[in-house]
Structure formats: structure tokens, C-alpha cells
Amino acid sequence: MKLSKEHVKDYKDDLTCVPDPDSAQLSPPWDRYVNILTQIFAKDKEVTVQFVDSQDDDPAYHCEIDCKNYPKLLAIQKLIGYSKYFGNVELIIKYTYNGESVEAQTWAEAFENNPIFHRIETTPDNLPDYAIFSRDVISFYDDNLSTYNKYTNMTTAQAIMEVIDINDVYPCVDGEEE
């Protein structure tokens, strides 16, 4: 079937969905990524995905995934990860369980019944939480050239920072007297 010029003209006039090339705006890839995450979990009543406003001095973008089912949240966290890079732009993914930081809860569970751990101090949205440790000094034999007596001394918080991957919870020493 051959189309006439009039038919093609009528067809062109009917294309209301074609955007004006002068006003077309493309979404950045991190927006697309969060939109994909949002749609993947759109029908799941236990999971919500949303953008979070970042701090003024923070060049990264932030996304929050909240879940009402803790085992499911841990599985999602393991599959998706904590950050994605789009060129030189970072999208940081924060996980919350019923609106509370998963990181803080993970720290509390990991150090439960450990006498060096005191408590978790939570802060308002987009600010880090703090794991409060005792003011104990950890001392151990360290066979290196940096110390004369071959012993290393550090606070519990310094030791924690050297071995644990810090995300949204920062270890610090308790300022209160025991």
C-alpha cells in the first residue's frame, strides 16, 4: 500500500506525543537508576524507594530504600549495594528498616553483649549515626618499624575504624564518665 502526501501530512499532524526538540530534557542516569528501582518495588507493599535531598557540601546524590521486612531488606542491601557510580557522579544508597537506619541496627546487633560497646546515638535524616564505645585503650604486639617497643596503642573507636567498613555509622569514644 502506497501512502499519499495528504495521508502522510494528516499523520504528521496527529503526532501529539512527539516532544519539541528545543524543549526536550533528558534525565541523568542516576535518576533513571532510581526510577528503575522504584518501579521494581512499586507493587511490593513492604518496600519504598525515594530520592533524598543531599547536604549542600555533598556532591553525591542519595537514594533511600525503606523496608518493613528486615530479612528482605538485608537481601536487597546485599544485591544492590551501597553506591553506584555514573561517570564521576556517585549515587549513595541508604537502607532503613521502618524508617530507622539499618546500619545502626547492624552495629547494635554485631556488638551486642560486648562490654566495649555502649550504645547507638541516632541523628536526624541525612546525618550519620554514632556507635559509642568505651574509652578503653587497646594495646597489642605489632611487629612493624613504626614503634620502638613494637606495641600499638589505640582507642576502641580507632581500632573499629581500621577494620570495619564505615557507611552511615561512625564509631566514637564515650565522653561520659563511667
C-alpha positions in Angstrom: 0.0 0.0 0.0 1.4 3.4 -1.0 0.7 6.4 1.1 -0.4 9.7 -0.5 1.2 13.0 0.5 -2.1 14.1 2.1 -2.2 10.9 4.2 1.3 11.5 5.5 0.5 15.1 6.3 -2.5 14.1 8.3 -0.5 11.5 10.1 2.2 14.1 11.0 -0.4 16.5 12.4 -1.7 13.6 14.6 1.7 13.0 16.3 0.9 14.8 19.6 3.3 12.6 21.6 6.5 13.7 19.8 8.3 16.3 22.0 9.5 19.6 20.7 13.3 19.1 20.1 14.0 22.6 21.6 12.3 21.8 24.9 13.3 18.1 25.3 15.2 17.4 28.5 16.9 14.1 29.3 17.1 12.7 32.8 20.6 12.0 34.2 21.5 8.3 34.5 21.2 8.3 38.4 17.5 9.5 38.0 16.9 6.6 35.6 18.5 4.1 38.0 16.3 5.3 40.9 13.3 5.2 38.7 14.1 1.6 37.8 14.5 0.7 41.5 11.2 2.4 42.2 9.3 0.5 39.5 10.9 -2.8 40.5 9.4 -2.4 44.0 6.3 -0.4 43.1 3.9 -3.3 43.8 5.7 -4.5 46.9 3.9 -3.0 49.9 6.9 -3.7 52.2 9.5 -1.7 50.2 9.6 2.0 49.2 12.3 3.7 47.2 12.9 7.5 47.1 15.4 10.2 46.4 16.7 12.0 49.5 18.0 15.6 49.4 21.7 15.7 50.0 23.7 18.1 52.1 24.9 21.3 50.5 28.5 20.3 50.6 27.9 16.7 49.4 28.4 16.3 45.7 26.8 12.8 45.7 23.1 12.0 45.1 21.2 10.0 47.7 18.5 7.3 47.4 16.8 5.6 50.4 15.3 2.2 50.4 13.0 1.5 53.3 11.6 -1.9 54.1 9.2 -3.3 56.7 10.7 -6.8 56.5 14.2 -7.0 57.9 15.4 -10.2 56.2 14.1 -8.9 52.9 15.9 -5.6 53.4 19.2 -7.4 54.1 18.8 -9.4 50.9 18.0 -6.2 48.9 21.0 -4.5 50.5 23.3 -7.3 49.5 22.1 -7.4 45.9 22.0 -3.7 45.2 25.0 -2.5 47.3 25.7 0.9 49.0 26.6 3.1 46.0 26.6 3.3 42.2 28.9 5.4 40.0 27.8 7.1 36.9 31.0 8.6 35.5 32.2 10.9 38.3 28.8 11.1 39.9 28.0 8.9 42.9 24.6 7.7 44.0 24.7 6.7 47.7 22.0 4.1 48.6 20.9 4.3 52.3 18.8 1.5 53.8 16.2 1.9 56.5 14.1 -0.6 58.4 10.7 1.0 59.2 12.4 4.5 58.9 15.4 3.7 61.1 18.9 3.3 60.0 19.8 -0.3 59.2 23.5 0.5 59.8 22.8 1.5 63.4 20.8 -1.7 64.0 23.5 -3.8 62.4 26.2 -2.2 64.6 24.0 -2.8 67.7 23.5 -6.5 66.8 27.2 -7.0 66.0 28.4 -5.6 69.3 25.5 -6.9 71.5 26.9 -8.2 74.8 30.4 -6.8 74.1 31.5 -4.7 77.0 33.4 -2.2 74.9 30.1 -1.2 73.1 27.9 1.3 74.9 25.1 2.5 72.6 23.9 3.9 69.3 23.2 7.6 69.1 20.9 8.4 66.2 20.7 11.8 64.4 18.1 13.5 62.1 17.8 12.5 58.4 20.9 12.6 56.2 23.3 12.9 59.2 25.4 9.9 60.3 24.6 7.9 63.4 27.2 7.2 66.0 28.3 4.0 67.7 29.5 4.9 71.2 32.3 2.7 72.5 34.1 2.7 75.9 37.2 4.8 76.5 39.4 1.7 76.8 42.8 1.6 75.2 43.6 -1.5 73.0 47.2 -2.5 73.1 48.7 -5.3 71.1 52.0 -6.6 69.8 52.6 -5.1 66.3 55.8 -6.3 64.6 56.5 -3.2 62.5 59.1 -0.4 62.3 56.8 2.4 63.4 57.1 1.9 67.1 60.3 1.3 69.2 58.7 -1.2 71.6 56.7 -3.0 68.8 53.3 -2.3 70.5 50.4 -0.4 69.1 48.0 1.5 71.3 44.7 2.9 70.2 41.2 3.7 71.5 38.4 1.2 70.8 36.9 3.6 68.3 40.2 3.9 66.4 40.5 0.1 66.3 37.0 -0.3 65.0 37.6 2.3 62.2 40.6 0.3 61.0 38.7 -3.0 60.5 35.1 -2.2 59.8 33.7 -0.7 56.6 32.1 2.6 57.7 28.9 3.6 55.9 26.3 5.6 57.8 27.5 4.9 61.4 30.7 6.4 62.8 32.4 4.9 65.9 33.5 7.3 68.7 34.5 7.2 72.3 32.0 7.8 75.1 32.5 11.2 76.6 30.6 10.3 79.8 32.5 9.2 82.9 31.9 5.6 83.9 
